[in-house]
């Protein structure tokens, strides 16, 4: 501030000091501001009315968040002609609810599967259904059933699925589903959190929207919570952005910045996650105390061919079923030394979760069992440690 400006102590404290114009930051800065100011009221009017590009309020948009959105959409659309768009939200769950709320209204229907993350199933049955949106379930591996559902229910406006699924890693043929949807003029959305855009790019296979909990592998370090909606048709952007803005499900700049940092090492991490997970899955498959291993990279896995056709590698997630009871599963989890018991995934270290008592606790037992989520099932987010240490640790836990 100019020393000649005669203002008092309290005024100097309260005023904002802006950055100098010499040079620009090499690393993306965190724009920790709730609002943005203008040089004149006319500039303000032009930005608010949309005549001029600019930022208004960080719930509407923020330079840090926009920069990360631009990187995410560039990664997701690298193989397609469309430029697409990305809207970051404050969690993966808010990405799902924001997308569905913006595309569906009372009287519409959503076609989905029972093979979903427990929280997703709950938002469909407890939130969408409460708002007058019918949730219809189908086995997406049965094409005839999918076609039949679409023919019987003309109010289906969106198809939503995961691949690989959480927690059994079941894989769905993305091209097959999107081809059916396109023939019925229905939009599709897929949760690609497990695979990431490094291993699988659904937009190239015909999907309209990709959903992420960026909290997981995209960030990769377990220090932020955020989500993302990425679409290939920019005509949907304004509708989804409006819902995000009005529902207040926007991502904050600090969490976006942390995602940006994680993205820098995404290929390196996913290569190591994938190679470690394959080696651990192969070890578990041969272990006498393991009944079943779910990992798309195992040739014995039921969906190996599907995964091979649409994934470049098979990711860092697996699940396996202890040959025993709930008590045996708990003993294994308590006896490992390196793996942490926690409710997230995608970190650099190996994480364990027991779906029946955590992520799928509120899913009816009959649905859990029908989808292979038994008392003995353990989900593993395989980290980037030395794989020899992981194998030794899991062997110790199983003993």
N, C-alpha and C positions, 0 to 999 in steps of 0.2 A: 504493500500500500504506500502511496506517496506520502512522505513524512510531512509535507506541507499541508496536507488535508487535515483540517482542524476538527477531529472527532475525538470523543472521549474513550476512556479505557474499555468500558462495557461494550461500546459500539465496535471497537476493534475485535474484541473477543467474539462477538456475535456474527460478524461478517465472514463471508466465504472468501478464501484466497484461491484463485484459480491457477492452474499449471501454467508455466511459461511455454512459449511456442518453440523454443530451441530444441530440436530433436524430437523423436517420437519413441515410445516404449517398445523395446524388442519383444517383450512378453505381453500377452493380452492382459490389460489392466482390469481390475474389478471396479465396475462403475456402481459403487455403493451409494446410490442416491434414490430417493423415493420419487423425485420429480425433476423436471428439466425447465430451464429458464430461457427467455428469448430477449433479443436486443430491442424489440419493439412490440407493441400490441398487434400491429399488422402481421408480423412474423408469427405470432401466437395464433392468430385467426386462421392464417393459411395452413398451419400444421394441424390445428384442430379440425378444420374443414376438409382436410385431405388434399388441398391444392398443392401442398409442399410436403416433401418427406421430412420426417423428424420424429423425435421422441417427446412424449407428453408426460407419462406417468409410468413407473416401472411395472405396474400390474398390466399395462397395455403392451409394453415392450421396453427393452433395455439394451444398450450397445453390447454389453458382455454376453448376454443371453443370445442376442441376434447373431453374434459372431460364432457362437457354438452351434446354433441352429444351422448356420450356413455350412459349417464343417460336416455336421451329421447328414444333411441332405446331399452334400457332394459325395460323401462316402456311399450312401444308399443308392444313389442314382448314377453311379459311375458307369454302369453298363447299359443305360437306356437313354433315349433321345430327350425325354421330358426333363425339364429342370426340377420339377417337383417343389415341395415345400416342407418345412419342419416347424412344429410348434412344441416347445418344451413346456413341461408342466412340473408341479411340485412333487410328483411321485409316479411310479408306474400305474398304480391304481387310479390316480386322477387322470392319467392319459386315457385309460380305458373308459372311465365314466364320462370324461369330456367328449371323447369321440362318439360314444353311443348316444349321449344326450343331444349332441348336435345333429346327428343323422336320423334319429328315431323319435317318433312322437306317439302319444297315446293311440292305441289301435294298431300300430305297426307290430311286426314280429321280428325276432332275432333267431337265426338258426345257428346252433352251436353244438358242442359235444360235452359229455360229462367228464371227459379227460382234460381237465383244466386245473390251474393253480387254485387252491381252495378259496382264496380271496376273490378271484375272478368269478368263480361259481356263486359266491355269496352276493357280490354286487349285482349279478344278473337276477338271482332269485329274490333278493330282498330290496333292491333299489329300483331296477328297471321294471320288474313286475309290479311294484308298488305304484309306479308312475303310469301304469296302463299299457306297458309293452309286454307282449307275450313272448316267453322264452321257449323255443322248441328245440328238443334235443334229437340228435341223429348220430349214427355211426358213419363217419365220413369215409370209411374204407369200403362201404357198401354203396356204390354209385347209384344203383337202382332205388335204394331207400332215400338217398339225397334228392334225386329227381322227383320221386313220389311226394316227398315233403314239400318241395317247391311248387309242384303242380296243385297240391291240395290247399296250400296256404299262400294265396296271392298277396297277402299283407307282409310277407317276409321281405325286408328291405336290406338286411345286412347278414352276412355269414362271418362268423368269428371263430377262430381256432388257434391252437398252438402247435408248433412242430419244431424241435422235439418237445413233447409234453412234460409237464411237471407233475409228479416226480418219476414217472415210469419210462420216460424218454421215447415213448411211442412216436413214430414219424408218419406224417401224412403226405400224400402225393399232392404237392401244391398246384402243379399244372393241371392235374385232373379236376381238382375242386374249382379252380378259377375258370376253367373252360366251361364247366356246368353253370357256374354263376353268371358268366358273361352271356351264355345262351338264354338266360332268363332275365338279363338286365339287372342283376343284383350286385351290390357292392361287397367286397371282401376285405377282411382285416385279419392279420396274423400277428401273434406275439412271437417275436424273434429274439427274445431276451437270451435264451440259452445259447443260440448259435452265433449271434451278432452278425453284422453285415460283412464281417471279414470271412466268415465261413459259409454264409448262405444269404442270398439277396432275393427276397420274395418279390420285389417289384419287377424284376426281370422275368419272373415266372407268372406274371399276370395279376398279382395281388394289387389292390387299390391303396390300402393303408398298412403300414407296419408300425407296431407298438413296441416300445421298449420301457423296461425299468432300467434307466441308465445307471441306477444305483449299483447294478451288478457288474457284468464284465466290461461294459463300455467305460465306466469309471475305474473299476478294478481294484480299488484300494479301500473300500468300505468306509469312506469318510464323507459321503454326501448322499442325499436322497433326492432323486429327480426322475422324470419320465419324459418320453418323447412320442409324438405322433408324426409320422412321416408319410406323405402322400405323393402320388405322381401327377395327379391332376390339380393344378393350381386353382381351378375354379371352386374347389371345396375349402380353400384356405380361409376365406373371409368368414364363412359360417362357423367353422371350428374355432377360429380365433375369437369371434364374438362370444361364443359360449365360454371359452377359457377366460376371457376378460371379465365377463359378468359373473361367472361362478367363482372367480378369484383363485383359479387353480394354476396360476402362473408359476414358473420356476424363478427362484431368486438368483441374483448374479453370482453370489459366492458359490452356490452349489453347481451352477453352470460352469464356472471357472474351474472347479475341481474335476468336472467331467472332461473339460478341455485338456487338462493336464494328463488325465488317464488315457485319453485317446491317442496321445503321442506314442505310447508303447503298446497299443492294442495288438498289432500284428505279432510282435515279439512275445507278448504274454499268451495270446491264443495258440501260437505254435507250441509253446511249452505246456500250457494247460492240456492241449489235445494229446501230445505225445505221452505225458504223464498219465492221463486218464486211460489211454489205451493199454499201457503197460500194467496199470493197476487192475483194470478190468480183466485182462488176460490172467493175472495172478489169481484174482478172486474166482474166476470161472473154474479154475482147477482145484480150488481149496475144498477139502471134504466137509467143512462146516458151513459152506455156502450153497443154498438151494438153487438160486437163480441170479444172474447178473443182467441188468438192463443197460446196454451201451450200444449206440448205433454203429460203432466201429468194429464190433465183434461179428464175424461171419455167421455165428450161430444165432444172432439176434434176429427176431422175426421181421424187423423192418430194415435190415441191413441194405437191401437193394434200393429201397426208396431213398435212404440217406445217401447212399453212394451216388445216386443220380442227381442230387440237388445240393449236396454239401461238399465243400473242398476238403475239409477235415471234420472230425466228429465231436469236437468240443471238449469242455472240461467237466461236464456233468455226467454222473452215472448213479445208478441205484442198485442195491443188491439185497437179496432176501436171506436172512440168517436161517439156517436149518434148525429151527427151534422156536421158542416162545417169545413173548414180549419181554420176559425177564432176561432171556439170552441176548436179545437185541440191546437192552439197556446195559448189560454187563460189557458187551463189546464197546459201546460208546464211552463207558466210564473207564475202560482199561487202556484206551489209546493215549499216547503221550503227546503226539504232535498235532493231532486234529482237534479243532475247537468245536464245541457243541453250541450252535448259534442259529438264528432264524434267517440268515441271509445266504448269499452265494456270490461267486464271481470274484472273490478276493484273491490276493497273491498266496495266501496260506490255505491249507485244506480245512474244510468245514463239514461238519456232520449235522444232519437233521433227521428227526424221527417223525415222518408225516402224520401218522395216526394220532400222535399226542401234541401236534403243533399246527403245521400248515393246513392239514385236512381234518382238524379236530371237529369242526362244525359241519362236516359233510356226512350225510347219513351213511351208516355202516354198510348197508347193502350196495350203495353206489361205490364206496371205497373198495370193497371186496371185488365187485364186478370189474373194476379197473386195475386190479392187481396191487392195491394198497393194503397190504396185510400188516399184522402186528409186528412181523419180523422184518419189514422193509425199512431200509436205511438209505437216505439220499446223501450223496457225497459230491461236494464241490471240490474238485481236485485242484490243488494249488500248484505253484511253480517251484516247489522244493526239489531237492535231489530225490529222484523217484526211488532210489534204493532205500532211502530213509523211510519213505512212505510205505513201501512194501513191508519192510521190517516192522514198522509200527502197526500196520493192519494185521500182520501175522501175530504179533504180540496180543493185540486186542481179541483176536479170534481164539487164542489159546486160553 
